[in-house]
Amino acid sequence: ETIYELAASLYDKNFKGMTIRLVGVTLSNLISKREAFIQMTFDNYELVEKESETRHLIDTFNKQFKKDLLMRASQVKKENH
């Protein structure tokens, strides 16, 4: 949604009213949210640390059993939509 909205905004800003046959949008160097770095602050460091511990524990367990047996609630919500 975000990418579409930004692309549509750029189109409106630069080409609105012009006849265009094809518009393409290319993305590269994308990473998953899990691999993204989070800037910790004094306000959120406890939450970031807790999430990091939980993620590490789940990843370790899943690697040990060579299956994704456990997942975080945020992952379940994403997969159901």
mmCIF file of the N, C-alpha and C atoms, coordinates in Angstrom:
data_MODEL
# 
_entry.id   MODEL 
# 
loop_
_atom_site.group_PDB 
_atom_site.id 
_atom_site.type_symbol 
_atom_site.label_atom_id 
_atom_site.label_alt_id 
_atom_site.label_comp_id 
_atom_site.label_asym_id 
_atom_site.label_entity_id 
_atom_site.label_seq_id 
_atom_site.pdbx_PDB_ins_code 
_atom_site.Cartn_x 
_atom_site.Cartn_y 
_atom_site.Cartn_z 
_atom_site.occupancy 
_atom_site.B_iso_or_equiv 
_atom_site.pdbx_formal_charge 
_atom_site.auth_seq_id 
_atom_site.auth_comp_id 
_atom_site.auth_asym_id 
_atom_site.auth_atom_id 
_atom_site.pdbx_PDB_model_num 
ATOM 1   N N  . GLU A 1 1  ? 0.816  -1.191  0.000   1.00 0.00 ? 1  GLU A N  1 
ATOM 2   C CA . GLU A 1 1  ? 0.000  0.000   0.000   1.00 0.00 ? 1  GLU A CA 1 
ATOM 3   C C  . GLU A 1 1  ? 0.859  1.254   0.000   1.00 0.00 ? 1  GLU A C  1 
ATOM 4   N N  . THR A 1 2  ? 1.861  1.264   0.856   1.00 0.00 ? 2  THR A N  1 
ATOM 5   C CA . THR A 1 2  ? 2.749  2.424   0.960   1.00 0.00 ? 2  THR A CA 1 
ATOM 6   C C  . THR A 1 2  ? 3.470  2.678   -0.355  1.00 0.00 ? 2  THR A C  1 
ATOM 7   N N  . ILE A 1 3  ? 3.960  1.622   -0.969  1.00 0.00 ? 3  ILE A N  1 
ATOM 8   C CA . ILE A 1 3  ? 4.695  1.762   -2.223  1.00 0.00 ? 3  ILE A CA 1 
ATOM 9   C C  . ILE A 1 3  ? 3.763  2.272   -3.319  1.00 0.00 ? 3  ILE A C  1 
ATOM 10  N N  . TYR A 1 4  ? 2.554  1.706   -3.386  1.00 0.00 ? 4  TYR A N  1 
ATOM 11  C CA . TYR A 1 4  ? 1.588  2.154   -4.385  1.00 0.00 ? 4  TYR A CA 1 
ATOM 12  C C  . TYR A 1 4  ? 1.256  3.625   -4.196  1.00 0.00 ? 4  TYR A C  1 
ATOM 13  N N  . GLU A 1 5  ? 0.979  4.021   -2.968  1.00 0.00 ? 5  GLU A N  1 
ATOM 14  C CA . GLU A 1 5  ? 0.619  5.412   -2.695  1.00 0.00 ? 5  GLU A CA 1 
ATOM 15  C C  . GLU A 1 5  ? 1.748  6.369   -3.071  1.00 0.00 ? 5  GLU A C  1 
ATOM 16  N N  . LEU A 1 6  ? 2.975  5.995   -2.772  1.00 0.00 ? 6  LEU A N  1 
ATOM 17  C CA . LEU A 1 6  ? 4.112  6.835   -3.133  1.00 0.00 ? 6  LEU A CA 1 
ATOM 18  C C  . LEU A 1 6  ? 4.280  6.913   -4.651  1.00 0.00 ? 6  LEU A C  1 
ATOM 19  N N  . ALA A 1 7  ? 4.143  5.779   -5.335  1.00 0.00 ? 7  ALA A N  1 
ATOM 20  C CA . ALA A 1 7  ? 4.258  5.762   -6.794  1.00 0.00 ? 7  ALA A CA 1 
ATOM 21  C C  . ALA A 1 7  ? 3.150  6.606   -7.431  1.00 0.00 ? 7  ALA A C  1 
ATOM 22  N N  . ALA A 1 8  ? 1.925  6.487   -6.929  1.00 0.00 ? 8  ALA A N  1 
ATOM 23  C CA . ALA A 1 8  ? 0.813  7.278   -7.462  1.00 0.00 ? 8  ALA A CA 1 
ATOM 24  C C  . ALA A 1 8  ? 1.047  8.759   -7.227  1.00 0.00 ? 8  ALA A C  1 
ATOM 25  N N  . SER A 1 9  ? 1.582  9.098   -6.078  1.00 0.00 ? 9  SER A N  1 
ATOM 26  C CA . SER A 1 9  ? 1.884  10.499  -5.769  1.00 0.00 ? 9  SER A CA 1 
ATOM 27  C C  . SER A 1 9  ? 2.951  11.047  -6.717  1.00 0.00 ? 9  SER A C  1 
ATOM 28  N N  . LEU A 1 10 ? 3.990  10.264  -6.980  1.00 0.00 ? 10 LEU A N  1 
ATOM 29  C CA . LEU A 1 10 ? 5.036  10.683  -7.907  1.00 0.00 ? 10 LEU A CA 1 
ATOM 30  C C  . LEU A 1 10 ? 4.483  10.846  -9.325  1.00 0.00 ? 10 LEU A C  1 
ATOM 31  N N  . TYR A 1 11 ? 3.594  9.941   -9.711  1.00 0.00 ? 11 TYR A N  1 
ATOM 32  C CA . TYR A 1 11 ? 2.957  10.053  -11.030 1.00 0.00 ? 11 TYR A CA 1 
ATOM 33  C C  . TYR A 1 11 ? 2.162  11.356  -11.121 1.00 0.00 ? 11 TYR A C  1 
ATOM 34  N N  . ASP A 1 12 ? 1.320  11.596  -10.110 1.00 0.00 ? 12 ASP A N  1 
ATOM 35  C CA . ASP A 1 12 ? 0.510  12.816  -10.103 1.00 0.00 ? 12 ASP A CA 1 
ATOM 36  C C  . ASP A 1 12 ? 1.379  14.069  -10.157 1.00 0.00 ? 12 ASP A C  1 
ATOM 37  N N  . LYS A 1 13 ? 2.466  14.057  -9.444  1.00 0.00 ? 13 LYS A N  1 
ATOM 38  C CA . LYS A 1 13 ? 3.356  15.225  -9.375  1.00 0.00 ? 13 LYS A CA 1 
ATOM 39  C C  . LYS A 1 13 ? 4.072  15.477  -10.709 1.00 0.00 ? 13 LYS A C  1 
ATOM 40  N N  . ASN A 1 14 ? 4.462  14.400  -11.394 1.00 0.00 ? 14 ASN A N  1 
ATOM 41  C CA . ASN A 1 14 ? 5.304  14.549  -12.577 1.00 0.00 ? 14 ASN A CA 1 
ATOM 42  C C  . ASN A 1 14 ? 4.622  14.346  -13.924 1.00 0.00 ? 14 ASN A C  1 
ATOM 43  N N  . PHE A 1 15 ? 3.533  13.572  -13.979 1.00 0.00 ? 15 PHE A N  1 
ATOM 44  C CA . PHE A 1 15 ? 2.973  13.198  -15.276 1.00 0.00 ? 15 PHE A CA 1 
ATOM 45  C C  . PHE A 1 15 ? 1.461  13.376  -15.388 1.00 0.00 ? 15 PHE A C  1 
ATOM 46  N N  . LYS A 1 16 ? 0.809  13.919  -14.381 1.00 0.00 ? 16 LYS A N  1 
ATOM 47  C CA . LYS A 1 16 ? -0.647 14.026  -14.410 1.00 0.00 ? 16 LYS A CA 1 
ATOM 48  C C  . LYS A 1 16 ? -1.089 14.796  -15.653 1.00 0.00 ? 16 LYS A C  1 
ATOM 49  N N  . GLY A 1 17 ? -2.063 14.252  -16.363 1.00 0.00 ? 17 GLY A N  1 
ATOM 50  C CA . GLY A 1 17 ? -2.585 14.875  -17.561 1.00 0.00 ? 17 GLY A CA 1 
ATOM 51  C C  . GLY A 1 17 ? -1.887 14.442  -18.831 1.00 0.00 ? 17 GLY A C  1 
ATOM 52  N N  . MET A 1 18 ? -0.751 13.784  -18.710 1.00 0.00 ? 18 MET A N  1 
ATOM 53  C CA . MET A 1 18 ? -0.006 13.325  -19.890 1.00 0.00 ? 18 MET A CA 1 
ATOM 54  C C  . MET A 1 18 ? -0.454 11.906  -20.246 1.00 0.00 ? 18 MET A C  1 
ATOM 55  N N  . THR A 1 19 ? -0.395 11.575  -21.506 1.00 0.00 ? 19 THR A N  1 
ATOM 56  C CA . THR A 1 19 ? -0.702 10.219  -21.945 1.00 0.00 ? 19 THR A CA 1 
ATOM 57  C C  . THR A 1 19 ? 0.561  9.369   -21.774 1.00 0.00 ? 19 THR A C  1 
ATOM 58  N N  . ILE A 1 20 ? 0.421  8.319   -21.010 1.00 0.00 ? 20 ILE A N  1 
ATOM 59  C CA . ILE A 1 20 ? 1.548  7.422   -20.746 1.00 0.00 ? 20 ILE A CA 1 
ATOM 60  C C  . ILE A 1 20 ? 1.077  6.003   -21.003 1.00 0.00 ? 20 ILE A C  1 
ATOM 61  N N  . ARG A 1 21 ? 1.889  5.256   -21.709 1.00 0.00 ? 21 ARG A N  1 
ATOM 62  C CA . ARG A 1 21 ? 1.529  3.887   -22.063 1.00 0.00 ? 21 ARG A CA 1 
ATOM 63  C C  . ARG A 1 21 ? 1.809  2.888   -20.944 1.00 0.00 ? 21 ARG A C  1 
ATOM 64  N N  . LEU A 1 22 ? 2.900  3.080   -20.228 1.00 0.00 ? 22 LEU A N  1 
ATOM 65  C CA . LEU A 1 22 ? 3.285  2.110   -19.206 1.00 0.00 ? 22 LEU A CA 1 
ATOM 66  C C  . LEU A 1 22 ? 4.059  2.796   -18.097 1.00 0.00 ? 22 LEU A C  1 
ATOM 67  N N  . VAL A 1 23 ? 3.748  2.416   -16.886 1.00 0.00 ? 23 VAL A N  1 
ATOM 68  C CA . VAL A 1 23 ? 4.495  2.906   -15.731 1.00 0.00 ? 23 VAL A CA 1 
ATOM 69  C C  . VAL A 1 23 ? 4.963  1.682   -14.957 1.00 0.00 ? 23 VAL A C  1 
ATOM 70  N N  . GLY A 1 24 ? 6.223  1.664   -14.597 1.00 0.00 ? 24 GLY A N  1 
ATOM 71  C CA . GLY A 1 24 ? 6.756  0.549   -13.828 1.00 0.00 ? 24 GLY A CA 1 
ATOM 72  C C  . GLY A 1 24 ? 7.435  1.034   -12.566 1.00 0.00 ? 24 GLY A C  1 
ATOM 73  N N  . VAL A 1 25 ? 7.366  0.225   -11.541 1.00 0.00 ? 25 VAL A N  1 
ATOM 74  C CA . VAL A 1 25 ? 8.024  0.527   -10.272 1.00 0.00 ? 25 VAL A CA 1 
ATOM 75  C C  . VAL A 1 25 ? 8.913  -0.658  -9.939  1.00 0.00 ? 25 VAL A C  1 
ATOM 76  N N  . THR A 1 26 ? 10.175 -0.393  -9.641  1.00 0.00 ? 26 THR A N  1 
ATOM 77  C CA . THR A 1 26 ? 11.121 -1.446  -9.300  1.00 0.00 ? 26 THR A CA 1 
ATOM 78  C C  . THR A 1 26 ? 11.658 -1.199  -7.897  1.00 0.00 ? 26 THR A C  1 
ATOM 79  N N  . LEU A 1 27 ? 11.753 -2.258  -7.135  1.00 0.00 ? 27 LEU A N  1 
ATOM 80  C CA . LEU A 1 27 ? 12.308 -2.185  -5.785  1.00 0.00 ? 27 LEU A CA 1 
ATOM 81  C C  . LEU A 1 27 ? 13.538 -3.078  -5.730  1.00 0.00 ? 27 LEU A C  1 
ATOM 82  N N  . SER A 1 28 ? 14.542 -2.644  -4.979  1.00 0.00 ? 28 SER A N  1 
ATOM 83  C CA . SER A 1 28 ? 15.729 -3.476  -4.827  1.00 0.00 ? 28 SER A CA 1 
ATOM 84  C C  . SER A 1 28 ? 16.309 -3.269  -3.434  1.00 0.00 ? 28 SER A C  1 
ATOM 85  N N  . ASN A 1 29 ? 17.160 -4.187  -3.056  1.00 0.00 ? 29 ASN A N  1 
ATOM 86  C CA . ASN A 1 29 ? 17.837 -4.155  -1.758  1.00 0.00 ? 29 ASN A CA 1 
ATOM 87  C C  . ASN A 1 29 ? 16.861 -4.109  -0.591  1.00 0.00 ? 29 ASN A C  1 
ATOM 88  N N  . LEU A 1 30 ? 15.773 -4.853  -0.709  1.00 0.00 ? 30 LEU A N  1 
ATOM 89  C CA . LEU A 1 30 ? 14.795 -4.913  0.372   1.00 0.00 ? 30 LEU A CA 1 
ATOM 90  C C  . LEU A 1 30 ? 15.228 -5.958  1.398   1.00 0.00 ? 30 LEU A C  1 
ATOM 91  N N  . ILE A 1 31 ? 14.916 -5.703  2.638   1.00 0.00 ? 31 ILE A N  1 
ATOM 92  C CA . ILE A 1 31 ? 15.193 -6.674  3.696   1.00 0.00 ? 31 ILE A CA 1 
ATOM 93  C C  . ILE A 1 31 ? 13.916 -6.879  4.502   1.00 0.00 ? 31 ILE A C  1 
ATOM 94  N N  . SER A 1 32 ? 13.832 -7.997  5.151   1.00 0.00 ? 32 SER A N  1 
ATOM 95  C CA . SER A 1 32 ? 12.658 -8.261  5.975   1.00 0.00 ? 32 SER A CA 1 
ATOM 96  C C  . SER A 1 32 ? 12.728 -7.417  7.242   1.00 0.00 ? 32 SER A C  1 
ATOM 97  N N  . LYS A 1 33 ? 11.589 -7.240  7.842   1.00 0.00 ? 33 LYS A N  1 
ATOM 98  C CA . LYS A 1 33 ? 11.544 -6.480  9.092   1.00 0.00 ? 33 LYS A CA 1 
ATOM 99  C C  . LYS A 1 33 ? 12.423 -7.113  10.155  1.00 0.00 ? 33 LYS A C  1 
ATOM 100 N N  . ARG A 1 34 ? 12.514 -8.427  10.120  1.00 0.00 ? 34 ARG A N  1 
ATOM 101 C CA . ARG A 1 34 ? 13.315 -9.135  11.119  1.00 0.00 ? 34 ARG A CA 1 
ATOM 102 C C  . ARG A 1 34 ? 14.790 -8.797  11.011  1.00 0.00 ? 34 ARG A C  1 
ATOM 103 N N  . GLU A 1 35 ? 15.240 -8.449  9.802   1.00 0.00 ? 35 GLU A N  1 
ATOM 104 C CA . GLU A 1 35 ? 16.649 -8.142  9.588   1.00 0.00 ? 35 GLU A CA 1 
ATOM 105 C C  . GLU A 1 35 ? 16.956 -6.660  9.729   1.00 0.00 ? 35 GLU A C  1 
ATOM 106 N N  . ALA A 1 36 ? 15.936 -5.858  9.852   1.00 0.00 ? 36 ALA A N  1 
ATOM 107 C CA . ALA A 1 36 ? 16.135 -4.409  9.945   1.00 0.00 ? 36 ALA A CA 1 
ATOM 108 C C  . ALA A 1 36 ? 16.696 -4.048  11.322  1.00 0.00 ? 36 ALA A C  1 
ATOM 109 N N  . PHE A 1 37 ? 17.514 -3.044  11.333  1.00 0.00 ? 37 PHE A N  1 
ATOM 110 C CA . PHE A 1 37 ? 18.060 -2.574  12.596  1.00 0.00 ? 37 PHE A CA 1 
ATOM 111 C C  . PHE A 1 37 ? 17.084 -1.608  13.245  1.00 0.00 ? 37 PHE A C  1 
ATOM 112 N N  . ILE A 1 38 ? 16.975 -1.685  14.538  1.00 0.00 ? 38 ILE A N  1 
ATOM 113 C CA . ILE A 1 38 ? 16.082 -0.811  15.290  1.00 0.00 ? 38 ILE A CA 1 
ATOM 114 C C  . ILE A 1 38 ? 16.933 0.116   16.125  1.00 0.00 ? 38 ILE A C  1 
ATOM 115 N N  . GLN A 1 39 ? 16.678 1.387   16.010  1.00 0.00 ? 39 GLN A N  1 
ATOM 116 C CA . GLN A 1 39 ? 17.396 2.359   16.820  1.00 0.00 ? 39 GLN A CA 1 
ATOM 117 C C  . GLN A 1 39 ? 16.786 2.379   18.215  1.00 0.00 ? 39 GLN A C  1 
ATOM 118 N N  . MET A 1 40 ? 17.555 1.981   19.185  1.00 0.00 ? 40 MET A N  1 
ATOM 119 C CA . MET A 1 40 ? 17.058 1.987   20.555  1.00 0.00 ? 40 MET A CA 1 
ATOM 120 C C  . MET A 1 40 ? 17.212 3.386   21.146  1.00 0.00 ? 40 MET A C  1 
ATOM 121 N N  . THR A 1 41 ? 16.235 3.751   21.973  1.00 0.00 ? 41 THR A N  1 
ATOM 122 C CA . THR A 1 41 ? 16.287 5.010   22.690  1.00 0.00 ? 41 THR A CA 1 
ATOM 123 C C  . THR A 1 41 ? 16.099 4.702   24.170  1.00 0.00 ? 41 THR A C  1 
ATOM 124 N N  . PHE A 1 42 ? 16.194 5.710   24.983  1.00 0.00 ? 42 PHE A N  1 
ATOM 125 C CA . PHE A 1 42 ? 15.953 5.505   26.411  1.00 0.00 ? 42 PHE A CA 1 
ATOM 126 C C  . PHE A 1 42 ? 14.507 5.094   26.665  1.00 0.00 ? 42 PHE A C  1 
ATOM 127 N N  . ASP A 1 43 ? 13.608 5.476   25.765  1.00 0.00 ? 43 ASP A N  1 
ATOM 128 C CA . ASP A 1 43 ? 12.187 5.165   25.949  1.00 0.00 ? 43 ASP A CA 1 
ATOM 129 C C  . ASP A 1 43 ? 11.815 3.756   25.517  1.00 0.00 ? 43 ASP A C  1 
ATOM 130 N N  . ASN A 1 44 ? 12.506 3.184   24.532  1.00 0.00 ? 44 ASN A N  1 
ATOM 131 C CA . ASN A 1 44 ? 12.072 1.884   24.017  1.00 0.00 ? 44 ASN A CA 1 
ATOM 132 C C  . ASN A 1 44 ? 13.068 0.744   24.222  1.00 0.00 ? 44 ASN A C  1 
ATOM 133 N N  . TYR A 1 45 ? 14.179 0.989   24.879  1.00 0.00 ? 45 TYR A N  1 
ATOM 134 C CA . TYR A 1 45 ? 15.223 -0.047  24.942  1.00 0.00 ? 45 TYR A CA 1 
ATOM 135 C C  . TYR A 1 45 ? 14.749 -1.317  25.644  1.00 0.00 ? 45 TYR A C  1 
ATOM 136 N N  . GLU A 1 46 ? 13.906 -1.203  26.672  1.00 0.00 ? 46 GLU A N  1 
ATOM 137 C CA . GLU A 1 46 ? 13.447 -2.407  27.381  1.00 0.00 ? 46 GLU A CA 1 
ATOM 138 C C  . GLU A 1 46 ? 12.576 -3.270  26.474  1.00 0.00 ? 46 GLU A C  1 
ATOM 139 N N  . LEU A 1 47 ? 11.699 -2.646  25.708  1.00 0.00 ? 47 LEU A N  1 
ATOM 140 C CA . LEU A 1 47 ? 10.837 -3.380  24.787  1.00 0.00 ? 47 LEU A CA 1 
ATOM 141 C C  . LEU A 1 47 ? 11.667 -4.041  23.692  1.00 0.00 ? 47 LEU A C  1 
ATOM 142 N N  . VAL A 1 48 ? 12.634 -3.338  23.145  1.00 0.00 ? 48 VAL A N  1 
ATOM 143 C CA . VAL A 1 48 ? 13.491 -3.886  22.089  1.00 0.00 ? 48 VAL A CA 1 
ATOM 144 C C  . VAL A 1 48 ? 14.270 -5.084  22.617  1.00 0.00 ? 48 VAL A C  1 
ATOM 145 N N  . GLU A 1 49 ? 14.818 -4.957  23.806  1.00 0.00 ? 49 GLU A N  1 
ATOM 146 C CA . GLU A 1 49 ? 15.580 -6.068  24.401  1.00 0.00 ? 49 GLU A CA 1 
ATOM 147 C C  . GLU A 1 49 ? 14.688 -7.282  24.627  1.00 0.00 ? 49 GLU A C  1 
ATOM 148 N N  . LYS A 1 50 ? 13.483 -7.065  25.134  1.00 0.00 ? 50 LYS A N  1 
ATOM 149 C CA . LYS A 1 50 ? 12.563 -8.174  25.407  1.00 0.00 ? 50 LYS A CA 1 
ATOM 150 C C  . LYS A 1 50 ? 12.184 -8.868  24.102  1.00 0.00 ? 50 LYS A C  1 
ATOM 151 N N  . GLU A 1 51 ? 11.868 -8.103  23.052  1.00 0.00 ? 51 GLU A N  1 
ATOM 152 C CA . GLU A 1 51 ? 11.524 -8.694  21.764  1.00 0.00 ? 51 GLU A CA 1 
ATOM 153 C C  . GLU A 1 51 ? 12.705 -9.462  21.181  1.00 0.00 ? 51 GLU A C  1 
ATOM 154 N N  . SER A 1 52 ? 13.894 -8.948  21.355  1.00 0.00 ? 52 SER A N  1 
ATOM 155 C CA . SER A 1 52 ? 15.088 -9.605  20.845  1.00 0.00 ? 52 SER A CA 1 
ATOM 156 C C  . SER A 1 52 ? 15.301 -10.947 21.533  1.00 0.00 ? 52 SER A C  1 
ATOM 157 N N  . GLU A 1 53 ? 15.134 -11.000 22.836  1.00 0.00 ? 53 GLU A N  1 
ATOM 158 C CA . GLU A 1 53 ? 15.276 -12.254 23.584  1.00 0.00 ? 53 GLU A CA 1 
ATOM 159 C C  . GLU A 1 53 ? 14.249 -13.277 23.122  1.00 0.00 ? 53 GLU A C  1 
ATOM 160 N N  . THR A 1 54 ? 13.007 -12.834 22.985  1.00 0.00 ? 54 THR A N  1 
ATOM 161 C CA . THR A 1 54 ? 11.936 -13.729 22.551  1.00 0.00 ? 54 THR A CA 1 
ATOM 162 C C  . THR A 1 54 ? 12.214 -14.265 21.159  1.00 0.00 ? 54 THR A C  1 
ATOM 163 N N  . ARG A 1 55 ? 12.595 -13.397 20.256  1.00 0.00 ? 55 ARG A N  1 
ATOM 164 C CA . ARG A 1 55 ? 12.898 -13.808 18.876  1.00 0.00 ? 55 ARG A CA 1 
ATOM 165 C C  . ARG A 1 55 ? 14.031 -14.831 18.871  1.00 0.00 ? 55 ARG A C  1 
ATOM 166 N N  . HIS A 1 56 ? 15.070 -14.567 19.651  1.00 0.00 ? 56 HIS A N  1 
ATOM 167 C CA . HIS A 1 56 ? 16.221 -15.476 19.714  1.00 0.00 ? 56 HIS A CA 1 
ATOM 168 C C  . HIS A 1 56 ? 15.801 -16.840 20.261  1.00 0.00 ? 56 HIS A C  1 
ATOM 169 N N  . LEU A 1 57 ? 14.995 -16.858 21.304  1.00 0.00 ? 57 LEU A N  1 
ATOM 170 C CA . LEU A 1 57 ? 14.540 -18.115 21.895  1.00 0.00 ? 57 LEU A CA 1 
ATOM 171 C C  . LEU A 1 57 ? 13.713 -18.920 20.890  1.00 0.00 ? 57 LEU A C  1 
ATOM 172 N N  . ILE A 1 58 ? 12.790 -18.270 20.210  1.00 0.00 ? 58 ILE A N  1 
ATOM 173 C CA . ILE A 1 58 ? 11.958 -18.957 19.221  1.00 0.00 ? 58 ILE A CA 1 
ATOM 174 C C  . ILE A 1 58 ? 12.804 -19.474 18.067  1.00 0.00 ? 58 ILE A C  1 
ATOM 175 N N  . ASP A 1 59 ? 13.721 -18.653 17.566  1.00 0.00 ? 59 ASP A N  1 
ATOM 176 C CA . ASP A 1 59 ? 14.600 -19.078 16.471  1.00 0.00 ? 59 ASP A CA 1 
ATOM 177 C C  . ASP A 1 59 ? 15.450 -20.276 16.874  1.00 0.00 ? 59 ASP A C  1 
ATOM 178 N N  . THR A 1 60 ? 16.001 -20.251 18.073  1.00 0.00 ? 60 THR A N  1 
ATOM 179 C CA . THR A 1 60 ? 16.827 -21.353 18.572  1.00 0.00 ? 60 THR A CA 1 
ATOM 180 C C  . THR A 1 60 ? 16.022 -22.640 18.657  1.00 0.00 ? 60 THR A C  1 
ATOM 181 N N  . PHE A 1 61 ? 14.820 -22.553 19.205  1.00 0.00 ? 61 PHE A N  1 
ATOM 182 C CA . PHE A 1 61 ? 13.945 -23.717 19.334  1.00 0.00 ? 61 PHE A CA 1 
ATOM 183 C C  . PHE A 1 61 ? 13.602 -24.284 17.961  1.00 0.00 ? 61 PHE A C  1 
ATOM 184 N N  . ASN A 1 62 ? 13.203 -23.415 17.032  1.00 0.00 ? 62 ASN A N  1 
ATOM 185 C CA . ASN A 1 62 ? 12.830 -23.872 15.689  1.00 0.00 ? 62 ASN A CA 1 
ATOM 186 C C  . ASN A 1 62 ? 14.008 -24.495 14.948  1.00 0.00 ? 62 ASN A C  1 
ATOM 187 N N  . LYS A 1 63 ? 15.205 -23.949 15.121  1.00 0.00 ? 63 LYS A N  1 
ATOM 188 C CA . LYS A 1 63 ? 16.387 -24.530 14.482  1.00 0.00 ? 63 LYS A CA 1 
ATOM 189 C C  . LYS A 1 63 ? 16.697 -25.903 15.057  1.00 0.00 ? 63 LYS A C  1 
ATOM 190 N N  . GLN A 1 64 ? 16.511 -26.036 16.356  1.00 0.00 ? 64 GLN A N  1 
ATOM 191 C CA . GLN A 1 64 ? 16.799 -27.310 17.011  1.00 0.00 ? 64 GLN A CA 1 
ATOM 192 C C  . GLN A 1 64 ? 15.895 -28.409 16.456  1.00 0.00 ? 64 GLN A C  1 
ATOM 193 N N  . PHE A 1 65 ? 14.616 -28.096 16.214  1.00 0.00 ? 65 PHE A N  1 
ATOM 194 C CA . PHE A 1 65 ? 13.671 -29.092 15.720  1.00 0.00 ? 65 PHE A CA 1 
ATOM 195 C C  . PHE A 1 65 ? 13.530 -29.078 14.195  1.00 0.00 ? 65 PHE A C  1 
ATOM 196 N N  . LYS A 1 66 ? 14.274 -28.179 13.542  1.00 0.00 ? 66 LYS A N  1 
ATOM 197 C CA . LYS A 1 66 ? 14.301 -28.072 12.081  1.00 0.00 ? 66 LYS A CA 1 
ATOM 198 C C  . LYS A 1 66 ? 12.907 -27.888 11.490  1.00 0.00 ? 66 LYS A C  1 
ATOM 199 N N  . LYS A 1 67 ? 12.055 -27.192 12.237  1.00 0.00 ? 67 LYS A N  1 
ATOM 200 C CA . LYS A 1 67 ? 10.691 -26.857 11.816  1.00 0.00 ? 67 LYS A CA 1 
ATOM 201 C C  . LYS A 1 67 ? 10.303 -25.549 12.484  1.00 0.00 ? 67 LYS A C  1 
ATOM 202 N N  . ASP A 1 68 ? 9.388  -24.837 11.860  1.00 0.00 ? 68 ASP A N  1 
ATOM 203 C CA . ASP A 1 68 ? 8.846  -23.637 12.499  1.00 0.00 ? 68 ASP A CA 1 
ATOM 204 C C  . ASP A 1 68 ? 7.659  -24.033 13.372  1.00 0.00 ? 68 ASP A C  1 
ATOM 205 N N  . LEU A 1 69 ? 7.979  -24.525 14.563  1.00 0.00 ? 69 LEU A N  1 
ATOM 206 C CA . LEU A 1 69 ? 6.933  -24.954 15.489  1.00 0.00 ? 69 LEU A CA 1 
ATOM 207 C C  . LEU A 1 69 ? 6.374  -23.788 16.296  1.00 0.00 ? 69 LEU A C  1 
ATOM 208 N N  . LEU A 1 70 ? 7.208  -22.797 16.541  1.00 0.00 ? 70 LEU A N  1 
ATOM 209 C CA . LEU A 1 70 ? 6.779  -21.628 17.311  1.00 0.00 ? 70 LEU A CA 1 
ATOM 210 C C  . LEU A 1 70 ? 6.884  -20.375 16.462  1.00 0.00 ? 70 LEU A C  1 
ATOM 211 N N  . MET A 1 71 ? 5.987  -19.426 16.715  1.00 0.00 ? 71 MET A N  1 
ATOM 212 C CA . MET A 1 71 ? 6.092  -18.124 16.076  1.00 0.00 ? 71 MET A CA 1 
ATOM 213 C C  . MET A 1 71 ? 5.499  -17.075 17.007  1.00 0.00 ? 71 MET A C  1 
ATOM 214 N N  . ARG A 1 72 ? 5.912  -15.837 16.782  1.00 0.00 ? 72 ARG A N  1 
ATOM 215 C CA . ARG A 1 72 ? 5.414  -14.747 17.594  1.00 0.00 ? 72 ARG A CA 1 
ATOM 216 C C  . ARG A 1 72 ? 4.001  -14.388 17.148  1.00 0.00 ? 72 ARG A C  1 
ATOM 217 N N  . ALA A 1 73 ? 3.212  -13.839 18.045  1.00 0.00 ? 73 ALA A N  1 
ATOM 218 C CA . ALA A 1 73 ? 1.837  -13.465 17.730  1.00 0.00 ? 73 ALA A CA 1 
ATOM 219 C C  . ALA A 1 73 ? 1.780  -12.493 16.557  1.00 0.00 ? 73 ALA A C  1 
ATOM 220 N N  . SER A 1 74 ? 2.744  -11.596 16.444  1.00 0.00 ? 74 SER A N  1 
ATOM 221 C CA . SER A 1 74 ? 2.753  -10.638 15.340  1.00 0.00 ? 74 SER A CA 1 
ATOM 222 C C  . SER A 1 74 ? 2.899  -11.340 13.998  1.00 0.00 ? 74 SER A C  1 
ATOM 223 N N  . GLN A 1 75 ? 3.573  -12.478 13.957  1.00 0.00 ? 75 GLN A N  1 
ATOM 224 C CA . GLN A 1 75 ? 3.725  -13.239 12.722  1.00 0.00 ? 75 GLN A CA 1 
ATOM 225 C C  . GLN A 1 75 ? 2.412  -13.915 12.346  1.00 0.00 ? 75 GLN A C  1 
ATOM 226 N N  . VAL A 1 76 ? 1.675  -14.413 13.324  1.00 0.00 ? 76 VAL A N  1 
ATOM 227 C CA . VAL A 1 76 ? 0.397  -15.082 13.066  1.00 0.00 ? 76 VAL A CA 1 
ATOM 228 C C  . VAL A 1 76 ? -0.571 -14.083 12.459  1.00 0.00 ? 76 VAL A C  1 
ATOM 229 N N  . LYS A 1 77 ? -0.628 -12.907 13.004  1.00 0.00 ? 77 LYS A N  1 
ATOM 230 C CA . LYS A 1 77 ? -1.536 -11.878 12.510  1.00 0.00 ? 77 LYS A CA 1 
ATOM 231 C C  . LYS A 1 77 ? -1.226 -11.545 11.059  1.00 0.00 ? 77 LYS A C  1 
ATOM 232 N N  . LYS A 1 78 ? 0.054  -11.409 10.692  1.00 0.00 ? 78 LYS A N  1 
ATOM 233 C CA . LYS A 1 78 ? 0.469  -11.077 9.331   1.00 0.00 ? 78 LYS A CA 1 
ATOM 234 C C  . LYS A 1 78 ? 0.090  -12.199 8.363   1.00 0.00 ? 78 LYS A C  1 
ATOM 235 N N  . GLU A 1 79 ? 0.262  -13.447 8.759   1.00 0.00 ? 79 GLU A N  1 
ATOM 236 C CA . GLU A 1 79 ? 0.014  -14.570 7.870   1.00 0.00 ? 79 GLU A CA 1 
ATOM 237 C C  . GLU A 1 79 ? -1.473 -14.782 7.616   1.00 0.00 ? 79 GLU A C  1 
ATOM 238 N N  . ASN A 1 80 ? -2.319 -14.359 8.538   1.00 0.00 ? 80 ASN A N  1 
ATOM 239 C CA . ASN A 1 80 ? -3.758 -14.537 8.382   1.00 0.00 ? 80 ASN A CA 1 
ATOM 240 C C  . ASN A 1 80 ? -4.398 -13.462 7.529   1.00 0.00 ? 80 ASN A C  1 
ATOM 241 N N  . HIS A 1 81 ? -3.651 -12.410 7.186   1.00 0.00 ? 81 HIS A N  1 
ATOM 242 C CA . HIS A 1 81 ? -4.218 -11.327 6.371   1.00 0.00 ? 81 HIS A CA 1 
ATOM 243 C C  . HIS A 1 81 ? -3.760 -11.370 4.967   1.00 0.00 ? 81 HIS A C  1 
# 
